[in-house]
Amino acid sequence: MKELPKAYCPKDFEEKIYNNWEEKKFFNPDTINNKGKAFSIVLPPPNVTGSLHLGHAAMLAIEDLMIRYKRMQGFDTLWLPGFDHAAIATQNVVEKKIFNDEGKTRHDLGREAFLNKVEDFVSQSKKTITNQTRKMGSSVDWSRETYTLDDVRSMAVRKVFKMMYDDGLVIRGNRIVNWCPRCHTTLADDEIEYKETKSKLYWLKYGPFVLATTRPETKLGDTAVAVNPKDKRYKSMIGKKYMIPGVLGEFEITVVADEAVDPEFGTGAVKVTPAHSLVDYEIAERNELPIKQIIDEDGRMMANCGKYVGMTSLEARESIVKDMKAMGLIEKIDDDYDNKISVCYRCKTVIEPLISDQWFIDVNKKITKKGNKYFSNGASLKQVAIKVVKDKEINIIPERFEKVYFHWMENLHNWCISRQIWFGHQIPVWYDKDLKQPIISDAKPTEIVLQRHGEAKTNEKGVLSSDIDNLENGLTGTGKKQIKIMAEKLKNEKFDIIYASDFSRTKETVGILNKELKLKVIFDERLREVGVGEFEGKSVGDFVHFREADFEAWRNDSPKGIESFLHQKKRVFSCLTDILKKYSGKKVLVVSHGDVLRMAQGMHKNLTDEEIFKLGYPETGENIKIKLTNVESPNGLENIYQDSDTLDTWFSSGLWTFSTLLPEDWNGKKFEGKDMKRFHPTTVMETGYDILFFWVARMILMTTYVKGEVPFENVYLHGLVRDKNGDKMSKSKPETAIDPLQAGDKYGFDAVRLSLLIGNTAGNDIRLYDEKIEGYRNFVNKLWNISRYILMTLNPEKRDSKFELNKNVSLSDRWILSKFNTLIQDVTKMLDEYNFSGAGDLLKEFTWNDLADWYLEIAKVENDKDVVLIHILKNLLKMWHPFMPFVTEAIWQNLGSEQELMVSKFPQFDKKMIDKEGVKEFEQLQVVIGKIRNMRSEYKIDPAKKIKIQIKAGERLQSQFGIIMSLARLEKIELVIEKPEKSATAIVSDVEIYLPLAELLDIDKEIERLKSEIDNSKKYVLGLEKKLGNEEFMKNAPELVVAEEQRKFNEAKEKIEKLQNQLEELE
């Protein structure tokens, strides 16, 4: 048997072990083929914005623990991985990167070119995150990996959108929304963060009123004053109209009564600005008030704001307040008002409520759905989402978060699902200028890769050629190389056909590509280069300048014989229309020229002809991807355009638990499949409590509606990972921020996992710091050393011995086996109850204390422990495996098993092993040894010195004298009947222990030392007593300081008592 190395080096084992698991497909439930009940988790998909952080690491550790434990118990386990496109976050990251690298905005690039860059970034991020997830030891089934923007998930999104639209749940209209002026998009209510701040409260003289407000600039948009209907002060004014003096002249308001008004705020009367406050908007709706918008999407004052036009709202506030002061319209200003402002959860910009035309999900509308138990008798999305938690179809762990969930859901407004960004699921709605109703389609788009030919000879010379008969204009050497490289990139793409221009340079390009792709090719003259007329053979620059100088001159005409814009548009759109009809939902490669590819990008977009002309196109040899949908429209595919907005990220991730279980060849009809039947509803949704409403609530809303079942049976909420002092880790404090990957490389990933599991309880934050991870690294080494010792001392012939309980086992064997089986019972119970930290603490205590400090030490005295030791080691490794998979598997490889540890069976409790009498008897032995050790310490006897002890005890304890002598470092134990003189005494039940002090100490000197120490301790206590009795100190000192002084006082009192007891034994 190979000896374990002296020290455990994680880097020598972790990658090899993980690769072995993966190669043997142990993460795939189809390979393991467990016959037990299903246990499934869909991994909360990390955002494709970079790399994993500590929150992800905690999530991975917790979920992997659950999955490994249930897999070992024989459950049919699935842990399904995936990625979230995280629309706003990802777009922001890529926009910043492009601007920093190229000095360009997304608008400079155009939608398709920008989205292609996003796709490249996402692809790299996925690789990074996948690698990091592997390093954490995560046993996710990579064969089922998904992405919120992949084909199947996109199809599911479109289908659900159409279902909800047809049921009247998806609606469009002008409503108040949360608008981020920086991100230039709407935000859902739960995408807003609230920031506590000190701000000014302005008391305005407002006609017959005095009103308090934090936003005096919105007075320009006021249309009413609201009061509480029960407020007697204003009863006679309700319903009346008043002219109010303002900085832009007088304006009329109406006084309305509304329950939303707090009579205690300010004077009890509030100004109503419906266009810029959600509360005010709802008051306006209830009271049919006019709405006046004064702030635009850039957060600036609009043209109806007179001299304040163009100012930001903050600039306008300062200017308006100055003018109001001059007019005597401000009564007073409170400078220290506690205010809670709304900010964007991504960029922290202050939110501007605006009226906007958006898509919403009506969460309050009651619908009836046949075959759906939740909606069969009519219910709203909100009602069902509340009911399933109240009825305990879904358990939230910890339970206290249920109250928070109910509070949030009961106050949920209609969910704004449209976002004014480019990256994400484009809303599946099309418009025709001649039709009043939008066209909703869940049809799968046709993916078209617009490939530009390689560099041709005319490109090299910088001249033009639109002559079909110019057969000399083939590809240059560079052009051929460009296309060979592209062919390699495209060879794994599953194209259905190639459409191409019939020019020589495009034909040659197709020839090189098709050596790899081997596809049918249709050469179509509608894809030919734009006609350049008199510019044939002339400079490209001259042609560009001519067309840019006066677009309208050639839009519908042909000056200098060039092809008109509209003619080219008609032929290109006609070709694309044919492609869509013949290859709907397929993947097509189009090989053509720059102008044609630019035109193709304009199809199905609400752009003017000139805006299409300004779109970019790929460099020679490069390509760009577009998606177009075959939508039925009376006026033809050429005359429609798709809604440019994208869906809120949470719409697609709200479908996560069931959309991820759809088969890869899903036909887009029923939400069914083998995995769906096998694993849905999922067992546990484990995620951070901070996204309970962002995501968990959305999944409940969407899944109950679509599937008629809950998305998961349990929600386990972990807390935030904080630094040593309990503060949130941040990039601004790099000394406190821990990178889980760097920590894993330094200490090993088992240590990182343990530090995130032990001490981490549901719903509570956890503190993490280097010393903590280092401590668990030391524990990993401890387990390694324990295993190494057992294997080194083990008789090789007994390594594979089948364990059976022998009647002649020793007391220590009876004790350890009973303790170990109690451990199995307790750990199993705790893991089943999601108490992972408690289970880890029990395992750690047993490993370090019971096994290492006691049983292994006894094994050095007593013989024939091999069978018990190997039995405990094997099963202890099994129990530790879900917590720290790498080191346990590394040790297991040396135990002679043909099967890997991760697919072994979790230990089961054996009632026959419980020996309460044996445990009680051994615990008395432990106390006896502990008392002897304490006496040695109290009398400052050298730990290495072997001493004599006198004991008064029965036969049972006498049989354990060998263990006592070894573990207490004794040279002799004498049995006595009475207490010897000048000896220290300790009593344990019916056992009396005597330490003969006269043989060990100079009694007189020891008495003198004890008296001196007692005197000094009494003086110390007196000083502490005075301090704690000082009223000023107790009143002004921090609580922690007072508590520390009290602790010192209590310890000193206990010390005096012990010293006095020792003194009495000597006198």
Rosetta blueprint (number, residue, H / E / L):
1 M L
2 K L
3 E L
4 L L
5 P L
6 K L
7 A L
8 Y L
9 C L
10 P H
11 K H
12 D H
13 F L
14 E H
15 E H
16 K H
17 I H
18 Y H
19 N H
20 N H
21 W H
22 E H
23 E H
24 K L
25 K L
26 F L
27 F L
28 N L
29 P H
30 D H
31 T H
32 I H
33 N L
34 N L
35 K L
36 G L
37 K L
38 A E
39 F E
40 S E
41 I E
42 V E
43 L L
44 P L
45 P L
46 P L
47 N E
48 V L
49 T L
50 G L
51 S L
52 L L
53 H L
54 L H
55 G H
56 H H
57 A H
58 A H
59 M H
60 L H
61 A H
62 I H
63 E H
64 D H
65 L H
66 M H
67 I H
68 R H
69 Y H
70 K H
71 R H
72 M H
73 Q L
74 G L
75 F L
76 D E
77 T E
78 L E
79 W E
80 L E
81 P L
82 G E
83 F E
84 D E
85 H L
86 A L
87 A H
88 I H
89 A H
90 T H
91 Q H
92 N H
93 V H
94 V H
95 E H
96 K H
97 K H
98 I H
99 F H
100 N H
101 D H
102 E H
103 G L
104 K L
105 T L
106 R H
107 H H
108 D H
109 L H
110 G L
111 R H
112 E H
113 A H
114 F H
115 L H
116 N H
117 K H
118 V H
119 E H
120 D H
121 F H
122 V H
123 S H
124 Q H
125 S H
126 K H
127 K H
128 T H
129 I H
130 T H
131 N H
132 Q H
133 T H
134 R H
135 K H
136 M L
137 G L
138 S L
139 S L
140 V L
141 D L
142 W H
143 S H
144 R H
145 E L
146 T E
147 Y E
148 T L
149 L L
150 D L
151 D H
152 V H
153 R H
154 S H
155 M H
156 A H
157 V H
158 R H
159 K H
160 V H
161 F H
162 K H
163 M H
164 M H
165 Y H
166 D H
167 D L
168 G L
169 L L
170 V E
171 I E
172 R E
173 G E
174 N E
175 R E
176 I E
177 V E
178 N E
179 W E
180 C E
181 P L
182 R L
183 C L
184 H L
185 T E
186 T E
187 L E
188 A L
189 D H
190 D H
191 E H
192 I E
193 E E
194 Y E
195 K E
196 E E
197 T E
198 K E
199 S E
200 K E
201 L E
202 Y E
203 W E
204 L E
205 K E
206 Y E
207 G L
208 P L
209 F E
210 V E
211 L E
212 A E
213 T E
214 T L
215 R L
216 P H
217 E H
218 T H
219 K H
220 L H
221 G H
222 D L
223 T L
224 A E
225 V E
226 A E
227 V E
228 N L
229 P L
230 K L
231 D L
232 K H
233 R H
234 Y H
235 K H
236 S H
237 M H
238 I L
239 G L
240 K L
241 K E
242 Y E
243 M E
244 I E
245 P L
246 G L
247 V L
248 L L
249 G L
250 E L
251 F E
252 E E
253 I E
254 T E
255 V E
256 V E
257 A E
258 D L
259 E L
260 A L
261 V L
262 D L
263 P L
264 E L
265 F L
266 G L
267 T L
268 G L
269 A E
270 V E
271 K E
272 V E
273 T L
274 P H
275 A H
276 H H
277 S L
278 L H
279 V H
280 D H
281 Y H
282 E H
283 I H
284 A H
285 E H
286 R H
287 N H
288 E L
289 L L
290 P L
291 I L
292 K L
293 Q L
294 I L
295 I E
296 D L
297 E L
298 D L
299 G L
300 R E
301 M E
302 M L
303 A H
304 N H
305 C H
306 G H
307 K H
308 Y H
309 V L
310 G L
311 M L
312 T E
313 S H
314 L H
315 E H
316 A H
317 R H
318 E H
319 S H
320 I H
321 V H
322 K H
323 D H
324 M H
325 K H
326 A H
327 M L
328 G L
329 L L
330 I E
331 E E
332 K E
333 I E
334 D E
335 D E
336 D E
337 Y E
338 D E
339 N E
340 K E
341 I E
342 S E
343 V E
344 C E
345 Y L
346 R L
347 C L
348 K L
349 T L
350 V E
351 I L
352 E E
353 P E
354 L E
355 I E
356 S E
357 D E
358 Q E
359 W E
360 F E
361 I E
362 D L
363 V L
364 N L
365 K L
366 K L
367 I E
368 T L
369 K L
370 K L
371 G L
372 N L
373 K L
374 Y L
375 F L
376 S L
377 N L
378 G L
379 A E
380 S L
381 L H
382 K H
383 Q H
384 V H
385 A H
386 I H
387 K H
388 V H
389 V H
390 K H
391 D L
392 K L
393 E L
394 I L
395 N E
396 I E
397 I E
398 P L
399 E L
400 R L
401 F H
402 E H
403 K H
404 V H
405 Y H
406 F H
407 H H
408 W H
409 M H
410 E H
411 N L
412 L L
413 H L
414 N L
415 W E
416 C E
417 I L
418 S E
419 R E
420 Q L
421 I L
422 W L
423 F L
424 G L
425 H L
426 Q E
427 I L
428 P L
429 V E
430 W E
431 Y E
432 D E
433 K L
434 D L
435 L L
436 K L
437 Q L
438 P L
439 I E
440 I E
441 S L
442 D L
443 A L
444 K L
445 P L
446 T E
447 E E
448 I E
449 V E
450 L E
451 Q E
452 R E
453 H L
454 G L
455 E L
456 A E
457 K H
458 T H
459 N H
460 E H
461 K H
462 G L
463 V E
464 L L
465 S L
466 S L
467 D L
468 I L
469 D L
470 N L
471 L L
472 E L
473 N L
474 G L
475 L E
476 T L
477 G H
478 T H
479 G H
480 K H
481 K H
482 Q H
483 I H
484 K H
485 I H
486 M H
487 A H
488 E H
489 K H
490 L H
491 K L
492 N L
493 E L
494 K L
495 F L
496 D L
497 I E
498 I E
499 Y E
500 A E
501 S L
502 D L
503 F L
504 S H
505 R H
506 T H
507 K H
508 E H
509 T H
510 V H
511 G H
512 I H
513 L H
514 N H
515 K H
516 E H
517 L H
518 K L
519 L L
520 K L
521 V E
522 I E
523 F E
524 D L
525 E H
526 R H
527 L H
528 R L
529 E L
530 V L
531 G L
532 V L
533 G H
534 E H
535 F H
536 E L
537 G L
538 K L
539 S E
540 V H
541 G H
542 D H
543 F H
544 V H
545 H H
546 F H
547 R H
548 E H
549 A H
550 D L
551 F H
552 E H
553 A H
554 W H
555 R H
556 N L
557 D L
558 S L
559 P H
560 K H
561 G H
562 I L
563 E L
564 S L
565 F H
566 L H
567 H H
568 Q H
569 K H
570 K H
571 R H
572 V H
573 F H
574 S H
575 C H
576 L H
577 T H
578 D H
579 I H
580 L H
581 K H
582 K H
583 Y L
584 S L
585 G L
586 K L
587 K E
588 V E
589 L E
590 V E
591 V E
592 S E
593 H L
594 G H
595 D H
596 V H
597 L H
598 R H
599 M H
600 A H
601 Q H
602 G L
603 M L
604 H E
605 K L
606 N L
607 L L
608 T L
609 D H
610 E H
611 E H
612 I H
613 F H
614 K L
615 L L
616 G L
617 Y L
618 P L
619 E L
620 T L
621 G L
622 E L
623 N E
624 I E
625 K E
626 I E
627 K E
628 L E
629 T L
630 N L
631 V L
632 E L
633 S L
634 P L
635 N L
636 G L
637 L H
638 E H
639 N H
640 I E
641 Y E
642 Q E
643 D L
644 S L
645 D L
646 T E
647 L E
648 D L
649 T H
650 W H
651 F H
652 S H
653 S H
654 G L
655 L L
656 W H
657 T H
658 F H
659 S H
660 T L
661 L L
662 L L
663 P L
664 E L
665 D L
666 W L
667 N L
668 G L
669 K L
670 K L
671 F L
672 E L
673 G L
674 K H
675 D H
676 M H
677 K H
678 R H
679 F H
680 H L
681 P L
682 T E
683 T E
684 V E
685 M E
686 E E
687 T E
688 G E
689 Y H
690 D H
691 I H
692 L H
693 F H
694 F H
695 W H
696 V H
697 A H
698 R H
699 M H
700 I H
701 L H
702 M H
703 T H
704 T H
705 Y H
706 V H
707 K H
708 G L
709 E L
710 V L
711 P L
712 F E
713 E E
714 N E
715 V E
716 Y E
717 L E
718 H E
719 G L
720 L L
721 V E
722 R E
723 D L
724 K L
725 N L
726 G L
727 D L
728 K E
729 M L
730 S L
731 K L
732 S L
733 K L
734 P L
735 E L
736 T L
737 A L
738 I L
739 D L
740 P H
741 L H
742 Q H
743 A H
744 G H
745 D H
746 K H
747 Y H
748 G L
749 F H
750 D H
751 A H
752 V H
753 R H
754 L H
755 S H
756 L H
757 L H
758 I L
759 G L
760 N L
761 T L
762 A L
763 G L
764 N L
765 D L
766 I E
767 R E
768 L L
769 Y L
770 D H
771 E H
772 K H
773 I H
774 E H
775 G H
776 Y H
777 R H
778 N H
779 F H
780 V H
781 N H
782 K H
783 L H
784 W H
785 N H
786 I H
787 S H
788 R H
789 Y H
790 I H
791 L H
792 M H
793 T H
794 L L
795 N L
796 P H
797 E H
798 K H
799 R L
800 D L
801 S L
802 K L
803 F L
804 E L
805 L L
806 N L
807 K L
808 N L
809 V L
810 S L
811 L H
812 S H
813 D H
814 R H
815 W H
816 I H
817 L H
818 S H
819 K H
820 F H
821 N H
822 T H
823 L H
824 I H
825 Q H
826 D H
827 V H
828 T H
829 K H
830 M H
831 L H
832 D H
833 E L
834 Y L
835 N L
836 F H
837 S H
838 G H
839 A H
840 G H
841 D H
842 L H
843 L H
844 K H
845 E H
846 F H
847 T H
848 W H
849 N H
850 D H
851 L H
852 A H
853 D H
854 W H
855 Y H
856 L H
857 E H
858 I H
859 A H
860 K L
861 V L
862 E L
863 N L
864 D L
865 K L
866 D H
867 V H
868 V H
869 L H
870 I H
871 H H
872 I H
873 L H
874 K H
875 N H
876 L H
877 L H
878 K H
879 M H
880 W H
881 H L
882 P L
883 F L
884 M L
885 P H
886 F H
887 V H
888 T H
889 E H
890 A H
891 I H
892 W H
893 Q L
894 N L
895 L L
896 G L
897 S L
898 E L
899 Q L
900 E L
901 L H
902 M H
903 V H
904 S L
905 K L
906 F L
907 P L
908 Q L
909 F L
910 D L
911 K H
912 K H
913 M H
914 I L
915 D L
916 K H
917 E H
918 G H
919 V H
920 K H
921 E H
922 F H
923 E H
924 Q H
925 L H
926 Q H
927 V H
928 V H
929 I H
930 G H
931 K H
932 I H
933 R H
934 N H
935 M H
936 R H
937 S H
938 E H
939 Y L
940 K L
941 I L
942 D L
943 P L
944 A L
945 K L
946 K L
947 I E
948 K E
949 I E
950 Q E
951 I E
952 K E
953 A L
954 G L
955 E H
956 R H
957 L H
958 Q H
959 S L
960 Q L
961 F H
962 G H
963 I H
964 I H
965 M H
966 S H
967 L H
968 A L
969 R L
970 L E
971 E E
972 K E
973 I E
974 E E
975 L E
976 V L
977 I L
978 E L
979 K L
980 P L
981 E L
982 K L
983 S E
984 A E
985 T E
986 A E
987 I E
988 V E
989 S L
990 D L
991 V E
992 E E
993 I E
994 Y E
995 L E
996 P E
997 L H
998 A H
999 E H
1000 L L
1001 L L
1002 D L
1003 I H
1004 D H
1005 K H
1006 E H
1007 I H
1008 E H
1009 R H
1010 L H
1011 K H
1012 S H
1013 E H
1014 I H
1015 D H
1016 N H
1017 S H
1018 K H
1019 K H
1020 Y H
1021 V H
1022 L H
1023 G H
1024 L H
1025 E H
1026 K H
1027 K H
1028 L H
1029 G L
1030 N L
1031 E H
1032 E H
1033 F H
1034 M H
1035 K H
1036 N H
1037 A L
1038 P L
1039 E H
1040 L H
1041 V H
1042 V H
1043 A H
1044 E H
1045 E H
1046 Q H
1047 R H
1048 K H
1049 F H
1050 N H
1051 E H
1052 A H
1053 K H
1054 E H
1055 K H
1056 I H
1057 E H
1058 K H
1059 L H
1060 Q H
1061 N H
1062 Q H
1063 L H
1064 E H
1065 E H
1066 L H
1067 E L
